[in-house]
Amino acid sequence: MDLQEVMSTDTIHLSMQVENKQQAIEELTMLLEKKGFISNKEQFIKDIYAREAQGKTGIGDGIAIPHGKSESVIKNAIAIGRVPGEIEWETLDDKPVRVIMLFAVRKADASSVHIKMLAQVAGALADEHVCERLLHSEYPQEIINVFQKEHQS
């Protein structure tokens, strides 16, 4: 799977003005809805919180990867948001986050595509350079490019 297929500059917001997890999820969901990747914002958010209840999605180092496997997802996608400060999130390192990568996965693809997307993103995030770009890139296309380069190596 090529992560560029599920990433779009239209669903990357590098200066979100949100104060908490709920606002971050809502803003990223709106980006997905506006781009036509989800059909029902409320249902999708409900599915995200159902997954959040199962365990921490903050993977540490200031990054969270919440995900919703939902009937309301029309096309698999990843929305990425970054906040100028930090927001509280349930994380493996018990520290707040700055970057949120919201996965939208079609219910029909819940096992196969979802696992591949997570594996590729997790593999990329193991590279310090990728994490640095997520935290400091000025342009959405730079984020997509760094994941593309990571996929090719």
DSSP file (Angstrom, degrees, kcal/mol; ACC not computed):
  #  RESIDUE AA STRUCTURE BP1 BP2  ACC     N-H-->O    O-->H-N    N-H-->O    O-->H-N    TCO  KAPPA ALPHA  PHI   PSI    X-CA   Y-CA   Z-CA
    1    1 A M              0   0    0      0, 0.0     2,-0.6     0, 0.0     3,-0.0   0.000 360.0 360.0 360.0 134.9    0.0    0.0    0.0
    2    2 A D    >   -     0   0    0      1,-0.1     3,-1.9     2,-0.0     4,-0.4  -0.855 360.0-150.6 -96.8 118.4    1.2    3.4   -0.9
    3    3 A L  G >> S+     0   0    0     -2,-0.6     3,-1.3     1,-0.3     4,-0.6   0.768  93.5  70.5 -61.0 -24.6    0.5    6.0    1.8
    4    4 A Q  G 34 S+     0   0    0      1,-0.3     3,-0.5     2,-0.2    -1,-0.3   0.791  89.2  63.9 -62.4 -24.9    0.3    8.7   -0.8
    5    5 A E  G <4 S+     0   0    0     -3,-1.9    -1,-0.3     1,-0.2    -2,-0.2   0.762 110.1  36.6 -68.5 -24.4   -3.0    7.1   -1.9
    6    6 A V  T <4 S+     0   0    0     -3,-1.3    72,-2.9    -4,-0.4     2,-0.4   0.356 106.7  78.8-111.2   4.0   -4.6    7.8    1.5
    7    7 A M  E  <  +a   78   0A   0     -4,-0.6     2,-0.3    -3,-0.5    72,-0.1  -0.898  51.9 176.9-114.9 144.9   -3.0   11.2    2.1
    8    8 A S  E >   -     0   0A   0     70,-0.5     3,-1.8    -2,-0.4    -3,-0.0  -0.997  38.1-129.6-143.1 142.7   -4.0   14.6    0.6
    9    9 A T  E >  S+     0   0A   0     -2,-0.3     3,-1.2     1,-0.3    -1,-0.1   0.796 110.4  64.4 -61.2 -25.0   -2.7   18.1    1.2
   10   10 A D  E 3  S+     0   0A   0      1,-0.2    -1,-0.3     3,-0.0    24,-0.1   0.655 101.9  48.2 -72.1 -14.8   -6.4   19.0    1.7
   11   11 A T  E <  S+     0   0A   0     -3,-1.8    69,-2.5    67,-0.1     2,-0.5   0.045  93.5  89.3-114.6  25.5   -6.5   16.8    4.8
   12   12 A I  E <   +a   80   0A   0     -3,-1.2     2,-0.5    67,-0.2    69,-0.2  -0.986  49.2 179.7-123.3 122.5   -3.3   18.1    6.4
   13   13 A H  E >   -a   81   0A   0     67,-3.0    69,-2.1    -2,-0.5     3,-0.5  -0.952   5.7-176.4-125.7 109.5   -3.6   21.1    8.7
   14   14 A L  T 3  S+     0   0    0     -2,-0.5    67,-0.1     1,-0.2    -1,-0.1   0.340  78.8  41.6 -94.0   6.8   -0.3   22.2   10.2
   15   15 A S  T 3  S+     0   0    0     68,-0.1    -1,-0.2    69,-0.0    68,-0.2  -0.274  72.7 173.0-146.0  55.8   -1.6   25.0   12.5
   16   16 A M    <   -     0   0    0     66,-2.7     2,-1.0    -3,-0.5     8,-0.1  -0.444  25.5-147.3 -67.9 134.7   -4.7   23.8   14.1
   17   17 A Q        +     0   0    0     -2,-0.2     2,-0.3    66,-0.1    -1,-0.1  -0.651  48.7 133.9-102.3  74.5   -6.1   26.1   16.8
   18   18 A V        -     0   0    0     -2,-1.0     3,-0.1     1,-0.1    -2,-0.0  -0.878  44.7-158.2-123.1 155.8   -7.6   23.5   19.1
   19   19 A E  S    S+     0   0    0     -2,-0.3    69,-0.4     1,-0.1     2,-0.3   0.559  70.2  17.0-110.2 -11.6   -7.4   23.2   22.8
   20   20 A N  S  > S-     0   0    0     67,-0.1     4,-2.1     1,-0.1     5,-0.2  -0.938  81.1 -92.1-154.5 175.1   -8.2   19.5   23.4
   21   21 A K  H  > S+     0   0    0     67,-0.4     4,-2.7    -2,-0.3     5,-0.2   0.898 118.7  54.2 -58.5 -45.8   -8.5   16.1   21.9
   22   22 A Q  H  > S+     0   0    0      1,-0.2     4,-2.3     2,-0.2    -1,-0.2   0.925 110.1  46.2 -59.1 -46.7  -12.2   16.4   21.1
   23   23 A Q  H  > S+     0   0    0      2,-0.2     4,-2.6     1,-0.2    -1,-0.2   0.883 111.8  52.4 -64.0 -38.1  -11.7   19.6   19.1
   24   24 A A  H  X S+     0   0    0     -4,-2.1     4,-2.4     2,-0.2     5,-0.2   0.933 110.7  46.5 -63.8 -46.1   -8.7   18.0   17.3
   25   25 A I  H  X S+     0   0    0     -4,-2.7     4,-2.2     1,-0.2    -2,-0.2   0.909 113.5  49.4 -63.4 -42.1  -10.8   15.0   16.3
   26   26 A E  H  X S+     0   0    0     -4,-2.3     4,-2.2    -5,-0.2    -2,-0.2   0.918 111.6  48.0 -64.0 -43.3  -13.7   17.2   15.2
   27   27 A E  H  X S+     0   0    0     -4,-2.6     4,-1.6     2,-0.2    -2,-0.2   0.922 113.8  46.0 -65.8 -43.4  -11.5   19.5   13.1
   28   28 A L  H  X S+     0   0    0     -4,-2.4     4,-1.8     1,-0.2    -1,-0.2   0.874 111.2  53.4 -66.7 -36.0   -9.7   16.6   11.3
   29   29 A T  H  X S+     0   0    0     -4,-2.2     4,-2.6    -5,-0.2    -1,-0.2   0.894 105.2  54.6 -64.3 -39.5  -13.0   14.9   10.7
   30   30 A M  H  X S+     0   0    0     -4,-2.2     4,-2.9     1,-0.2    -1,-0.2   0.890 105.8  52.6 -61.3 -38.7  -14.3   18.0    9.1
   31   31 A L  H  X S+     0   0    0     -4,-1.6     4,-1.6     2,-0.2    -1,-0.2   0.920 111.2  46.6 -61.8 -42.6  -11.4   18.0    6.7
   32   32 A L  H  <>S+     0   0    0     -4,-1.8     5,-2.7     2,-0.2     6,-0.7   0.892 113.9  48.1 -65.4 -40.0  -12.2   14.4    5.8
   33   33 A E  H ><5S+     0   0    0     -4,-2.6     3,-1.2     4,-0.2    -2,-0.2   0.920 109.5  52.0 -66.7 -44.0  -15.9   15.2    5.3
   34   34 A K  H 3<5S+     0   0    0     -4,-2.9    -1,-0.2     1,-0.3    -2,-0.2   0.846 109.4  50.2 -62.0 -33.9  -15.1   18.3    3.2
   35   35 A K  T 3<5S-     0   0    0     -4,-1.6    -1,-0.3    -5,-0.2    -2,-0.2   0.548 118.6-113.0 -82.0  -7.8  -12.9   16.2    0.9
   36   36 A G  T < 5S+     0   0    0     -3,-1.2    -3,-0.2    -4,-0.4    -2,-0.1   0.669  81.7 122.9  86.6  17.1  -15.7   13.6    0.6
   37   37 A F  S   <S+     0   0    0     -5,-2.7    37,-3.0    -6,-0.2    38,-1.6   0.721  73.4  37.1 -84.2 -21.9  -13.9   10.7    2.4
   38   38 A I  B     -G   73   0B   0     -6,-0.7    35,-0.2    35,-0.3    -2,-0.2  -0.960  58.5-162.1-130.2 151.4  -16.7   10.3    5.0
   39   39 A S  S    S+     0   0    0     33,-3.2     2,-0.4    -2,-0.3    34,-0.1   0.705  82.7  36.7-102.3 -24.1  -20.4   10.5    4.7
   40   40 A N     >  -     0   0    0     32,-0.4     4,-2.4     1,-0.1    -1,-0.2  -0.862  58.4-172.4-138.0  99.5  -21.5   10.9    8.3
   41   41 A K  H  > S+     0   0    0     -2,-0.4     4,-2.6     1,-0.2     5,-0.2   0.901  87.4  50.3 -58.2 -46.2  -19.3   13.0   10.6
   42   42 A E  H  > S+     0   0    0      1,-0.2     4,-2.2     2,-0.2    -1,-0.2   0.914 112.5  46.2 -62.9 -43.8  -21.2   12.2   13.8
   43   43 A Q  H  > S+     0   0    0      2,-0.2     4,-2.3     1,-0.2    -1,-0.2   0.911 112.1  51.3 -65.3 -41.7  -21.1    8.4   13.2
   44   44 A F  H  X S+     0   0    0     -4,-2.4     4,-2.1     1,-0.2    -2,-0.2   0.931 110.3  48.4 -61.5 -45.7  -17.5    8.5   12.3
   45   45 A I  H  X S+     0   0    0     -4,-2.6     4,-2.4     1,-0.2    -1,-0.2   0.898 109.5  53.3 -62.3 -39.9  -16.6   10.5   15.5
   46   46 A K  H  X S+     0   0    0     -4,-2.2     4,-1.7     1,-0.2    -1,-0.2   0.907 109.2  49.3 -60.0 -41.3  -18.7    8.0   17.5
   47   47 A D  H  X S+     0   0    0     -4,-2.3     4,-1.7     2,-0.2    22,-0.3   0.850 108.3  53.8 -67.7 -34.6  -16.6    5.1   15.9
   48   48 A I  H  X S+     0   0    0     -4,-2.1     4,-2.6     1,-0.2    19,-0.3   0.946 109.9  46.8 -62.5 -47.5  -13.4    6.9   16.7
   49   49 A Y  H  X S+     0   0    0     -4,-2.4     4,-1.8     1,-0.2    -2,-0.2   0.814 106.2  58.5 -68.0 -28.8  -14.3    7.2   20.4
   50   50 A A  H  < S+     0   0    0     -4,-1.7     4,-0.4    -5,-0.2    -1,-0.2   0.910 111.2  42.8 -63.0 -40.6  -15.4    3.6   20.4
   51   51 A R  H >X S+     0   0    0     -4,-1.7     3,-1.5     1,-0.2     4,-0.6   0.893 109.4  57.3 -71.5 -39.6  -11.8    2.7   19.4
   52   52 A E  H >< S+     0   0    0     -4,-2.6     3,-1.0     1,-0.3    -1,-0.2   0.850  99.8  60.1 -58.6 -34.4  -10.3    5.3   21.8
   53   53 A A  T 3< S+     0   0    0     -4,-1.8    -1,-0.3     1,-0.2    -2,-0.2   0.703  97.0  61.7 -67.6 -18.8  -12.1    3.5   24.7
   54   54 A Q  T <4 S-     0   0    0     -3,-1.5     2,-0.3    -4,-0.4    -1,-0.2   0.681 120.5 -46.3 -83.1 -18.3  -10.2    0.3   23.8
   55   55 A G  S << S-     0   0    0     -3,-1.0    -1,-0.3    -4,-0.6     2,-0.1  -0.913  74.7 -48.8 163.2 169.7   -6.8    1.7   24.5
   56   56 A K        -     0   0    0     -2,-0.3    35,-0.1     1,-0.1    -3,-0.0  -0.348  31.1-176.2 -67.0 135.5   -4.3    4.6   24.1
   57   57 A T        +     0   0    0     33,-0.6     8,-3.0    -2,-0.1     2,-0.8   0.388  58.1 101.1-110.2  -1.2   -3.7    5.9   20.6
   58   58 A G  E     -Bc  64  91A   0     32,-1.8    34,-2.4     6,-0.3     6,-0.3  -0.771  53.7-170.7 -81.6 114.4   -1.0    8.4   21.7
   59   59 A I  E     -     0   0A   0      4,-1.6     5,-0.2    -2,-0.8    -1,-0.1   0.513  40.5-107.2 -89.9  -3.5    2.1    6.5   20.6
   60   60 A G  E >  S+B   63   0A   0      3,-1.0     3,-1.4    35,-0.1    -1,-0.3  -0.353  91.5  79.8 104.4 172.9    4.6    8.9   22.3
   61   61 A D  T 3  S-     0   0    0      1,-0.3     3,-0.1    -2,-0.1    36,-0.1   0.784 125.7 -59.5  55.8  30.7    7.0   11.5   21.2
   62   62 A G  T 3  S+     0   0    0     34,-0.3    36,-2.9     1,-0.2    37,-2.6   0.646 110.1 117.5  80.4  15.4    4.1   14.0   20.8
   63   63 A I  E <   -Bd  60  99A   0     -3,-1.4    -4,-1.6    34,-0.2    -3,-1.0  -0.951  39.1-174.4-124.3 136.3    2.2   11.9   18.2
   64   64 A A  E     -Bd  58 100A   0     35,-2.4    37,-2.8    -2,-0.4    -6,-0.3  -0.964   8.4-165.9-123.7 144.9   -1.2   10.3   18.4
   65   65 A I        +     0   0    0     -8,-3.0    37,-0.1    -2,-0.4    -7,-0.1  -0.557  16.1 176.5-128.7  68.7   -2.8    8.0   15.8
   66   66 A P        -     0   0    0      0, 0.0    37,-2.5     0, 0.0     2,-0.3  -0.355  11.0-168.3 -66.5 153.6   -6.5    7.8   16.5
   67   67 A H  E     -e  103   0A   0    -19,-0.3     2,-0.5    35,-0.2    37,-0.2  -1.000  18.7-156.9-149.4 147.0   -8.5    5.7   14.0
   68   68 A G  E     -e  104   0A   0     35,-2.5    37,-2.7    -2,-0.3     2,-0.7  -0.980   3.0-163.2-125.0 121.1  -12.1    5.0   13.1
   69   69 A K  E     +e  105   0A   0     -2,-0.5     2,-0.3   -22,-0.3    37,-0.2  -0.917  39.3 159.9 -97.2 115.8  -13.2    1.9   11.3
   70   70 A S  E >   -e  106   0A   0     35,-2.4    37,-1.4    -2,-0.7     3,-1.3  -0.979  60.1-132.5-148.5 147.5  -16.6    3.0   10.1
   71   71 A E  T 3  S+     0   0    0     -2,-0.3    -1,-0.1     1,-0.2    35,-0.1   0.720 108.3  66.3 -65.0 -22.1  -19.5    2.4    7.7
   72   72 A S  T 3  S+     0   0    0    -32,-0.1   -33,-3.2   -34,-0.1     2,-0.6   0.533  76.4 100.9 -81.5  -4.7  -19.4    6.2    7.2
   73   73 A V  B <   +G   38   0B   0     -3,-1.3   -35,-0.3    32,-0.2    34,-0.2  -0.722  44.6 178.4 -83.7 122.2  -16.0    6.0    5.5
   74   74 A I  S    S+     0   0    0    -37,-3.0     2,-0.4    -2,-0.6   -36,-0.2   0.846  73.2  14.4 -87.5 -41.3  -16.3    6.2    1.8
   75   75 A K  S    S-     0   0    0    -38,-1.6    -1,-0.3   -69,-0.0    29,-0.1  -0.999  87.4-107.1-139.4 132.6  -12.6    6.1    1.0
   76   76 A N        +     0   0    0     -2,-0.4     2,-0.3    -3,-0.1    29,-0.2  -0.325  55.0 155.8 -58.2 136.0   -9.7    5.2    3.2
   77   77 A A  E     - F   0 104A   0     27,-2.3    27,-3.2   -40,-0.0     2,-0.4  -0.982  38.9-135.0-157.8 163.1   -7.7    8.3    4.2
   78   78 A I  E     -aF   7 103A   0    -72,-2.9   -70,-0.5    -2,-0.3     2,-0.4  -0.997  14.9-163.1-126.8 126.8   -5.4    9.9    6.8
   79   79 A A  E     - F   0 102A   0     23,-2.7    23,-3.2    -2,-0.4     2,-0.4  -0.904  10.6-159.7-104.9 138.2   -6.0   13.4    8.1
   80   80 A I  E     +aF  12 101A   0    -69,-2.5   -67,-3.0    -2,-0.4     2,-0.4  -0.970  11.3 178.3-124.0 131.6   -3.0   15.0    9.8
   81   81 A G  E     -aF  13 100A   0     19,-2.8    19,-3.0    -2,-0.4     2,-0.4  -0.965   8.9-166.3-130.5 148.9   -3.1   17.9   12.2
   82   82 A R  E     - F   0  99A   0    -69,-2.1   -66,-2.7    -2,-0.4    17,-0.2  -0.997   8.6-151.7-133.4 139.7   -0.5   19.8   14.2
   83   83 A V  E     -     0   0A   0     15,-2.4   -66,-0.1    -2,-0.4     4,-0.1  -0.833  19.9-130.1-108.9 148.8   -1.0   22.2   17.1
   84   84 A P  E    S+     0   0A   0      0, 0.0    -1,-0.1     0, 0.0   -67,-0.1   0.840  96.9  18.4 -66.9 -31.9    1.3   25.0   17.9
   85   85 A G  E    S-     0   0A   0      1,-0.1     2,-0.3    13,-0.1    -2,-0.2   0.288 103.9 -78.4-104.8-126.2    1.4   24.0   21.6
   86   86 A E  E     -     0   0A   0     -4,-0.1     2,-0.4   -67,-0.1    12,-0.2  -0.978  30.4-154.3-141.2 153.4    0.4   20.7   23.1
   87   87 A I  E     - F   0  97A   0     10,-2.3    10,-2.7    -2,-0.3   -67,-0.1  -0.971  30.0-102.5-128.5 149.6   -2.9   19.0   23.9
   88   88 A E        +     0   0    0     -2,-0.4   -67,-0.4   -69,-0.4     2,-0.3  -0.415  49.1 159.1 -68.1 140.5   -3.6   16.3   26.5
   89   89 A W        -     0   0    0     -2,-0.1     2,-0.9   -69,-0.1   -33,-0.1  -0.974  50.7 -98.8-156.4 153.0   -4.1   12.8   25.1
   90   90 A E        +     0   0    0     -2,-0.3   -32,-1.8   -35,-0.1   -33,-0.6  -0.718  59.3 172.4 -78.5 110.9   -3.8    9.3   26.5
   91   91 A T  B >   -c   58   0A   0     -2,-0.9     3,-0.9   -34,-0.2   -32,-0.2  -0.835  48.1-121.7-125.9 159.1   -0.3    8.4   25.4
   92   92 A L  T 3  S+     0   0    0    -34,-2.4   -33,-0.1    -2,-0.3    -1,-0.1   0.790 118.3  41.5 -67.1 -27.9    2.1    5.5   26.0
   93   93 A D  T 3  S-     0   0    0      2,-0.2    -1,-0.2   -35,-0.1   -34,-0.1   0.302 109.4-122.6-102.2   9.5    4.7    8.0   27.4
   94   94 A D  S <  S+     0   0    0     -3,-0.9    -2,-0.1     1,-0.2    -4,-0.1   0.775  72.0 123.2  56.5  30.1    2.1   10.0   29.4
   95   95 A K        -     0   0    0      1,-0.1    -1,-0.2   -37,-0.1    -2,-0.2  -0.868  66.1-100.8-118.2 154.8    3.0   13.2   27.6
   96   96 A P        -     0   0    0      0, 0.0     2,-0.3     0, 0.0   -34,-0.3  -0.117  38.2-122.0 -67.0 170.3    0.8   15.6   25.6
   97   97 A V  E     - F   0  87A   0    -10,-2.7   -10,-2.3     1,-0.1   -34,-0.2  -0.785  26.2-178.6-116.9 158.6    0.7   15.5   21.8
   98   98 A R  E    S+     0   0A   0    -36,-2.9   -15,-2.4    -2,-0.3     2,-0.4   0.542  76.0  52.7-120.3 -25.6    1.4   18.0   19.0
   99   99 A V  E     -dF  63  82A   0    -37,-2.6   -35,-2.4   -17,-0.2     2,-0.5  -0.957  60.3-170.8-121.3 132.0    0.6   15.9   15.9
  100  100 A I  E     -dF  64  81A   0    -19,-3.0   -19,-2.8    -2,-0.4     2,-0.7  -0.986   4.4-168.2-123.0 124.1   -2.5   13.9   15.3
  101  101 A M  E     - F   0  80A   0    -37,-2.8     2,-0.6    -2,-0.5   -21,-0.2  -0.914  13.0-161.8-111.8 102.4   -2.8   11.4   12.5
  102  102 A L  E     - F   0  79A   0    -23,-3.2   -23,-2.7    -2,-0.7     2,-0.5  -0.766   3.2-153.7 -92.9 117.2   -6.4   10.4   12.1
  103  103 A F  E     -eF  67  78A   0    -37,-2.5   -35,-2.5    -2,-0.6     2,-0.6  -0.762   5.9-165.3 -91.0 130.1   -7.1    7.2   10.2
  104  104 A A  E     -eF  68  77A   0    -27,-3.2   -27,-2.3    -2,-0.5     2,-0.5  -0.971  15.8-179.5-113.8 116.3  -10.4    6.8    8.4
  105  105 A V  E     -e   69   0A   0    -37,-2.7   -35,-2.4    -2,-0.6   -32,-0.2  -0.960  29.5-118.9-124.6 130.3  -10.9    3.2    7.4
  106  106 A R  E >   -e   70   0A   0     -2,-0.5     3,-1.7   -37,-0.2   -35,-0.2  -0.399  25.2-125.3 -62.1 138.5  -13.8    1.7    5.6
  107  107 A K  G >  S+     0   0    0    -37,-1.4     3,-1.6     1,-0.3     4,-0.2   0.870 111.9  58.4 -53.3 -39.1  -15.5   -1.0    7.7
  108  108 A A  G 3  S+     0   0    0      1,-0.3    -1,-0.3   -38,-0.2     3,-0.2   0.751 110.1  43.2 -64.2 -23.6  -15.0   -3.5    4.8
  109  109 A D  G < >S+     0   0    0     -3,-1.7     5,-1.8     1,-0.2     4,-0.5   0.224  79.6 119.4-103.0  12.5  -11.3   -2.9    4.9
  110  110 A A  T < 5S+     0   0    0     -3,-1.6     5,-0.2     1,-0.2    -1,-0.2   0.820  81.0  30.0 -54.2 -40.0  -11.0   -3.0    8.7
  111  111 A S  T  >5S+     0   0    0     -4,-0.2     4,-1.0    -3,-0.2    -1,-0.2   0.939 127.7  32.2 -88.4 -48.2   -8.7   -6.0    9.0
  112  112 A S  H  >5S+     0   0    0     -4,-0.2     4,-1.9     2,-0.2     5,-0.2   0.996 125.7  31.2 -76.4 -65.1   -6.5   -5.8    5.8
  113  113 A V  H  >5S+     0   0    0     -4,-0.5     4,-2.9     1,-0.2     5,-0.2   0.894 117.6  56.6 -64.1 -41.8   -6.1   -2.2    4.8
  114  114 A H  H  ><S+     0   0    0     -5,-1.8     4,-2.6     1,-0.2    -1,-0.2   0.922 108.5  46.5 -56.4 -47.5   -6.2   -0.9    8.4
  115  115 A I  H  X S+     0   0    0     -4,-1.0     4,-2.6     1,-0.2    -1,-0.2   0.905 113.3  49.4 -64.4 -41.6   -3.3   -3.1    9.5
  116  116 A K  H  X S+     0   0    0     -4,-1.9     4,-2.5     2,-0.2     5,-0.2   0.917 111.6  48.8 -64.0 -42.9   -1.2   -2.2    6.4
  117  117 A M  H  X S+     0   0    0     -4,-2.9     4,-2.5     2,-0.2     5,-0.2   0.945 114.2  45.6 -61.7 -48.3   -1.8    1.5    7.0
  118  118 A L  H  X S+     0   0    0     -4,-2.6     4,-3.0    -5,-0.2     5,-0.2   0.915 112.7  50.7 -61.6 -43.6   -0.9    1.3   10.7
  119  119 A A  H  X S+     0   0    0     -4,-2.6     4,-2.5    -5,-0.2    -1,-0.2   0.915 112.3  46.3 -62.8 -43.6    2.2   -0.8   10.0
  120  120 A Q  H  X S+     0   0    0     -4,-2.5     4,-2.3     2,-0.2    -1,-0.2   0.917 115.4  45.2 -67.3 -42.1    3.5    1.6    7.3
  121  121 A V  H  X S+     0   0    0     -4,-2.5     4,-2.7    -5,-0.2    -2,-0.2   0.932 114.1  49.1 -66.7 -44.1    2.9    4.7    9.4
  122  122 A A  H  X S+     0   0    0     -4,-3.0     4,-0.8    -5,-0.2    -2,-0.2   0.910 111.7  50.0 -61.4 -41.5    4.4    3.0   12.5
  123  123 A G  H >< S+     0   0    0     -4,-2.5     3,-0.7    -5,-0.2     4,-0.3   0.920 112.5  46.7 -62.2 -43.7    7.4    1.9   10.5
  124  124 A A  H >< S+     0   0    0     -4,-2.3     3,-1.7     1,-0.2     6,-0.3   0.896 108.4  55.6 -64.7 -40.4    7.9    5.4    9.1
  125  125 A L  H 3< S+     0   0    0     -4,-2.7    -1,-0.2     1,-0.3    -2,-0.2   0.631  91.7  72.0 -71.7 -11.8    7.5    7.0   12.6
  126  126 A A  T << S+     0   0    0     -4,-0.8     2,-0.6    -3,-0.7    -1,-0.3   0.685  83.8  84.9 -72.1 -16.6   10.3    4.8   13.8
  127  127 A D  S <> S-     0   0    0     -3,-1.7     4,-1.8    -4,-0.3     3,-0.5  -0.774  74.9-148.3 -89.3 122.4   12.6    7.1   11.8
  128  128 A E  H  > S+     0   0    0     -2,-0.6     4,-2.5     1,-0.2     5,-0.2   0.844  97.0  59.5 -57.6 -36.1   13.6   10.2   13.7
  129  129 A H  H  > S+     0   0    0      2,-0.2     4,-2.3     1,-0.2    -1,-0.2   0.896 104.2  50.1 -61.2 -41.6   13.7   12.2   10.4
  130  130 A V  H  > S+     0   0    0     -3,-0.5     4,-2.4    -6,-0.3    -1,-0.2   0.930 111.2  48.3 -64.1 -45.4   10.0   11.5    9.7
  131  131 A C  H  X S+     0   0    0     -4,-1.8     4,-2.0    -7,-0.2    -2,-0.2   0.905 110.4  52.0 -62.1 -41.5    9.0   12.6   13.2
  132  132 A E  H  X S+     0   0    0     -4,-2.5     4,-1.7     1,-0.2     5,-0.2   0.919 109.7  49.0 -60.2 -44.4   11.1   15.8   12.9
  133  133 A R  H  X S+     0   0    0     -4,-2.3     4,-2.9     1,-0.2    -2,-0.2   0.902 109.2  52.9 -63.6 -41.0    9.3   16.6    9.6
  134  134 A L  H  < S+     0   0    0     -4,-2.4    -1,-0.2     1,-0.2    -2,-0.2   0.902 114.8  41.9 -59.9 -40.0    5.9   15.9   11.1
  135  135 A L  H  < S+     0   0    0     -4,-2.0    -1,-0.2    -5,-0.2    -2,-0.2   0.724 130.5  22.1 -79.9 -22.1    6.7   18.4   13.9
  136  136 A H  H  < S+     0   0    0     -4,-1.7    -3,-0.2    -5,-0.2    -2,-0.2   0.563  80.9 120.4-128.8  -9.4    8.4   21.1   11.8
  137  137 A S     <  -     0   0    0     -4,-2.9    -4,-0.0    -5,-0.2     6,-0.0  -0.296  44.2-156.7 -61.1 144.0    7.4   21.0    8.1
  138  138 A E  S    S+     0   0    0      1,-0.1    -1,-0.1     2,-0.0  -124,-0.1   0.679  72.5  52.4 -93.1 -20.5    5.8   24.1    6.9
  139  139 A Y  S >> S-     0   0    0      1,-0.1     3,-1.0  -126,-0.1     4,-1.0  -0.943  73.7-133.4-125.2 138.8    3.9   22.7    4.0
  140  140 A P  H >> S+     0   0    0      0, 0.0     4,-1.8     0, 0.0     3,-0.6   0.860 106.4  60.4 -53.9 -38.8    1.5   19.7    3.8
  141  141 A Q  H 3> S+     0   0    0      1,-0.2     4,-2.8     2,-0.2     5,-0.2   0.841  97.5  59.8 -62.4 -31.1    3.2   18.3    0.7
  142  142 A E  H <> S+     0   0    0     -3,-1.0     4,-2.1     2,-0.2    -1,-0.2   0.885 104.0  51.1 -61.6 -37.9    6.4   18.0    2.7
  143  143 A I  H <X S+     0   0    0     -4,-1.0     4,-1.7    -3,-0.6    -2,-0.2   0.942 111.6  46.1 -64.2 -48.3    4.6   15.6    5.0
  144  144 A I  H  X S+     0   0    0     -4,-1.8     4,-2.2     1,-0.2    -2,-0.2   0.921 111.9  52.7 -61.0 -43.7    3.4   13.5    2.2
  145  145 A N  H  X S+     0   0    0     -4,-2.8     4,-2.8     1,-0.2     5,-0.2   0.891 105.7  52.7 -60.5 -41.0    6.8   13.5    0.6
  146  146 A V  H  X S+     0   0    0     -4,-2.1     4,-1.9     1,-0.2    -1,-0.2   0.877 111.3  46.4 -67.2 -35.4    8.5   12.3    3.7
  147  147 A F  H  X S+     0   0    0     -4,-1.7     4,-1.9     2,-0.2    -1,-0.2   0.861 112.2  51.9 -71.8 -34.2    6.1    9.3    4.0
  148  148 A Q  H  X S+     0   0    0     -4,-2.2     4,-1.6     2,-0.2    -2,-0.2   0.927 110.3  47.6 -65.4 -45.0    6.6    8.6    0.3
  149  149 A K  H  X S+     0   0    0     -4,-2.8     4,-1.3     1,-0.2    -2,-0.2   0.906 111.1  51.6 -62.1 -41.6   10.4    8.6    0.7
  150  150 A E  H  < S+     0   0    0     -4,-1.9     3,-0.2     1,-0.2    -1,-0.2   0.881 108.0  52.1 -63.5 -38.1   10.1    6.3    3.7
  151  151 A H  H  < S+     0   0    0     -4,-1.9    -1,-0.2     1,-0.2    -2,-0.2   0.841 109.2  50.4 -66.8 -33.5    7.9    3.9    1.8
  152  152 A Q  H  <        0   0    0     -4,-1.6    -1,-0.2     1,-0.2    -2,-0.2   0.727 360.0 360.0 -78.4 -22.1   10.5    3.7   -1.1
  153  153 A S     <        0   0    0     -4,-1.3    -1,-0.2    -3,-0.2    -2,-0.2   0.488 360.0 360.0 -86.3 360.0   13.5    3.0    1.2
